[in-house]
């Protein structure tokens, strides 16, 4: 369950599939692990090429929080940081795609885009998402889902 620090907004996790006119919301969760588990289930059950887990602060309008920036983090599946960059998206506007996670087609790298205080915070967010993805993938591979 998502229990934010005092003063921080609660985060909801939205599982989406498709892009542009094929974009669909498949589920909304208040628990990140459940969202990633469901995303993995969608990946296995649906013939979709683009599945994301988006993070959105509950009861807040679009826009980044002051003092935070958008980061893109690329990691290997063993957790090594390959590259961290400041996202090209304007920091004054946060689109629904800005806080998403994507697994590359070859299942060798993990790419995350997130809103973070700094590069170290962005790497932590990506590492947490990678760990949840790997647990979900292992549970699914073991037939536990």
Buried (B, 14 or more C-beta within 10 A) or exposed (E): EBEEEEEEEBBBBBBBBBEEEEEEEBBBBBBBBBBBBBBBBBBEEEEBEEBBBBBBBEEEEEEBEEEBBBBBBBBEBEEEBEEBEEBEBEBEEBEBBBBBBBBEEEEEBBBBBBBBBEBEBBBBBBBEBBEBBBBBBEEBEEEEE
